[in-house]
């Protein structure tokens, strides 16, 4: 039987060079990813394998209910993500059958966990299980460090963590974090108010060139100073009276704390004004300002 002679394959011009270039580029990217992975593993203290498939099998083996396993799982997931990239990492997480949000919390825990060995072991012994570990990682790295070294943070004692149930710990953390955030918001508001006041005080006054207009402007400002000074003195006295009543009647309560904070805010504002204008205050000296006293009397009579 006659045979058909083999046909030699034909290549497009430059195809082999393009294929070689792509292979070299893939090798370069893989090499860079491996270097980044090695650096991340060193920072995390991870000394396991770096092969993606081996890491994936290790994640499955580490899915146990111990804090040590949670930390090791988080480290392995971080290294795996660095090695394969975000897109492939998501696919591998789905293949593991684990919620991506849970993997994220494991990774957050590994990044936040104190590097100090003694602190770390102390926390591990007190936390005890995965559920409490996942609740505690809402804290910042510095707060976890403080909890391990000082034995308390934000009013939460380490002994509490040991005896509280998971739901009890969650509620306790929610309360202290809400209280902290509320205090931060209040401090921010007060800081903004002080900044606005500073801006108003620093605005330069530009008098009109005409001498008569300038005199009228001075008279207007003097009346305004007299009225505002009298109103401020009356307001401060009224505030002090109410605050004293509150602190005497509700000592030790949140309302008493609020009253003290109001007085502190006024005192801080006056202190800043004295510093801004270089006013020397002698607390033992009682100033006698006739025009201000008359303004106060007039204001009280009208009120």
QUINOR-V491877 format. One record per pair of residues at least 12 apart in sequence whose C-alpha atoms are under 10 Angstrom apart, sorted by the first residue. I is the first residue (numbers start at 0). J is the second residue. If there is no record, write none. Layout:
i=I j=J
i=I j=J
This chain:
i=29 j=82
i=29 j=83
i=30 j=82
i=31 j=82
i=32 j=81
i=32 j=82
i=32 j=83
i=32 j=84
i=33 j=49
i=33 j=50
i=33 j=78
i=33 j=81
i=33 j=82
i=33 j=83
i=34 j=81
i=34 j=82
i=35 j=78
i=35 j=81
i=35 j=82
i=36 j=49
i=36 j=77
i=36 j=78
i=36 j=79
i=36 j=80
i=36 j=81
i=36 j=82
i=36 j=83
i=37 j=49
i=37 j=78
i=37 j=81
i=37 j=82
i=38 j=78
i=38 j=81
i=39 j=74
i=39 j=77
i=39 j=78
i=39 j=81
i=39 j=82
i=40 j=74
i=40 j=75
i=40 j=77
i=40 j=78
i=40 j=79
i=40 j=81
i=41 j=78
i=42 j=74
i=42 j=110
i=42 j=114
i=43 j=70
i=43 j=71
i=43 j=73
i=43 j=74
i=43 j=75
i=43 j=77
i=43 j=78
i=43 j=109
i=43 j=110
i=43 j=112
i=43 j=114
i=44 j=71
i=44 j=74
i=44 j=114
i=45 j=71
i=45 j=74
i=45 j=75
i=45 j=77
i=45 j=78
i=46 j=74
i=46 j=75
i=47 j=71
i=47 j=74
i=47 j=75
i=47 j=78
i=48 j=75
i=48 j=78
i=49 j=75
i=49 j=78
i=49 j=79
i=49 j=82
i=50 j=78
i=50 j=79
i=50 j=82
i=50 j=83
i=51 j=75
i=51 j=78
i=51 j=79
i=51 j=80
i=51 j=81
i=51 j=82
i=51 j=83
i=51 j=88
i=51 j=91
i=52 j=79
i=52 j=91
i=53 j=79
i=54 j=72
i=54 j=75
i=54 j=76
i=54 j=78
i=54 j=79
i=55 j=75
i=55 j=76
i=55 j=79
i=55 j=88
i=55 j=91
i=55 j=92
i=55 j=94
i=55 j=95
i=56 j=95
i=57 j=71
i=57 j=72
i=57 j=75
i=57 j=76
i=58 j=71
i=58 j=72
i=58 j=73
i=58 j=74
i=58 j=75
i=58 j=76
i=58 j=79
i=58 j=92
i=58 j=95
i=59 j=72
i=59 j=95
i=59 j=96
i=59 j=97
i=60 j=72
i=61 j=73
i=61 j=75
i=62 j=97
i=62 j=129
i=63 j=128
i=63 j=129
i=64 j=127
i=64 j=128
i=64 j=129
i=64 j=130
i=64 j=132
i=65 j=123
i=65 j=126
i=65 j=127
i=65 j=128
i=65 j=129
i=65 j=130
i=65 j=132
i=66 j=108
i=66 j=120
i=66 j=122
i=66 j=123
i=66 j=124
i=66 j=126
i=66 j=127
i=66 j=128
i=66 j=129
i=66 j=130
i=66 j=131
i=66 j=132
i=66 j=133
i=67 j=119
i=67 j=120
i=67 j=123
i=67 j=124
i=67 j=127
i=67 j=128
i=67 j=129
i=67 j=132
i=68 j=105
i=68 j=128
i=68 j=129
i=69 j=102
i=69 j=104
i=69 j=105
i=69 j=106
i=69 j=108
i=69 j=109
i=69 j=128
i=69 j=129
i=69 j=130
i=69 j=132
i=69 j=133
i=70 j=105
i=70 j=106
i=70 j=107
i=70 j=108
i=70 j=109
i=70 j=110
i=70 j=111
i=70 j=112
i=70 j=123
i=70 j=129
i=70 j=132
i=71 j=105
i=71 j=106
i=71 j=108
i=71 j=109
i=72 j=102
i=72 j=105
i=72 j=106
i=72 j=108
i=72 j=109
i=73 j=101
i=73 j=102
i=73 j=103
i=73 j=104
i=73 j=105
i=73 j=106
i=73 j=107
i=73 j=108
i=73 j=109
i=73 j=110
i=74 j=105
i=74 j=106
i=74 j=107
i=74 j=108
i=74 j=109
i=74 j=110
i=75 j=105
i=75 j=106
i=75 j=109
i=76 j=88
i=76 j=92
i=76 j=102
i=76 j=103
i=76 j=105
i=76 j=106
i=76 j=109
i=77 j=102
i=77 j=103
i=77 j=105
i=77 j=106
i=77 j=107
i=77 j=109
i=77 j=110
i=78 j=106
i=79 j=91
i=80 j=92
i=101 j=133
i=104 j=132
i=104 j=133
i=104 j=134
i=104 j=136
i=104 j=137
i=105 j=129
i=105 j=132
i=105 j=133
i=105 j=136
i=107 j=133
i=107 j=136
i=107 j=137
i=107 j=140
i=108 j=132
i=108 j=133
i=108 j=134
i=108 j=135
i=108 j=136
i=108 j=137
i=108 j=138
i=108 j=139
i=108 j=140
i=109 j=136
i=110 j=136
i=110 j=140
i=111 j=136
i=111 j=137
i=111 j=138
i=111 j=139
i=111 j=140
i=111 j=141
i=111 j=142
i=111 j=143
i=111 j=144
i=112 j=136
i=112 j=139
i=112 j=140
i=112 j=141
i=112 j=143
i=112 j=144
i=113 j=140
i=113 j=141
i=113 j=142
i=113 j=143
i=113 j=144
i=113 j=145
i=113 j=147
i=113 j=148
i=114 j=140
i=114 j=144
i=115 j=144
i=115 j=147
i=115 j=148
i=117 j=147
i=117 j=148
i=118 j=143
i=118 j=144
i=118 j=145
i=118 j=146
i=118 j=147
i=118 j=148
i=118 j=149
i=118 j=150
i=119 j=143
i=119 j=144
i=119 j=147
i=119 j=148
i=120 j=147
i=121 j=146
i=121 j=147
i=121 j=148
i=121 j=150
i=121 j=157
i=122 j=143
i=122 j=144
i=122 j=146
i=122 j=147
i=122 j=148
i=122 j=150
i=122 j=157
i=122 j=160
i=122 j=161
i=123 j=147
i=124 j=161
i=125 j=147
i=125 j=157
i=125 j=158
i=125 j=159
i=125 j=160
i=125 j=161
i=125 j=162
i=126 j=157
i=126 j=158
i=126 j=159
i=126 j=160
i=126 j=161
i=126 j=162
i=126 j=163
i=127 j=160
i=127 j=161
i=128 j=161
i=128 j=165
i=129 j=165
i=130 j=164
i=130 j=165
i=130 j=166
i=130 j=168
i=130 j=169
i=131 j=160
i=131 j=161
i=131 j=163
i=131 j=164
i=131 j=165
i=131 j=166
i=131 j=168
i=131 j=169
i=132 j=160
i=132 j=165
i=133 j=165
i=133 j=169
i=134 j=165
i=134 j=166
i=134 j=168
i=134 j=169
i=134 j=170
i=134 j=172
i=134 j=173
i=135 j=160
i=135 j=168
i=135 j=169
i=135 j=172
i=137 j=169
i=137 j=172
i=137 j=173
i=137 j=176
i=138 j=152
i=138 j=153
i=138 j=172
i=138 j=176
i=152 j=175
i=153 j=172
i=153 j=175
i=153 j=176
i=153 j=178
i=153 j=179
i=154 j=171
i=154 j=172
i=154 j=175
i=155 j=168
i=155 j=171
i=155 j=172
i=155 j=175
i=159 j=171
i=189 j=264
i=193 j=264
i=193 j=267
i=193 j=268
i=193 j=271
i=196 j=268
i=196 j=272
i=197 j=268
i=197 j=271
i=197 j=272
i=197 j=275
i=200 j=272
i=200 j=275
i=200 j=276
i=201 j=275
i=222 j=294
i=224 j=291
i=225 j=290
i=225 j=291
i=225 j=292
i=225 j=293
i=225 j=294
i=225 j=295
i=226 j=291
i=226 j=294
i=226 j=295
i=226 j=297
i=226 j=298
i=227 j=291
i=227 j=294
i=227 j=295
i=228 j=291
i=228 j=292
i=228 j=294
i=228 j=295
i=229 j=290
i=229 j=291
i=229 j=292
i=229 j=293
i=229 j=294
i=229 j=295
i=229 j=296
i=229 j=297
i=229 j=298
i=229 j=299
i=230 j=291
i=230 j=294
i=230 j=295
i=230 j=298
i=230 j=299
i=231 j=295
i=232 j=291
i=232 j=292
i=232 j=295
i=233 j=295
i=233 j=296
i=233 j=298
i=233 j=299
i=235 j=262
i=235 j=265
i=235 j=266
i=238 j=258
i=238 j=261
i=238 j=262
i=238 j=265
i=239 j=258
i=239 j=259
i=239 j=261
i=239 j=262
i=241 j=258
i=242 j=254
i=242 j=255
i=242 j=256
i=242 j=257
i=242 j=258
i=242 j=259
i=242 j=260
i=242 j=261
i=242 j=262
i=243 j=255
i=243 j=258
i=243 j=259
i=243 j=262
i=244 j=258
i=245 j=257
i=245 j=258
i=245 j=259
i=246 j=258
i=246 j=259
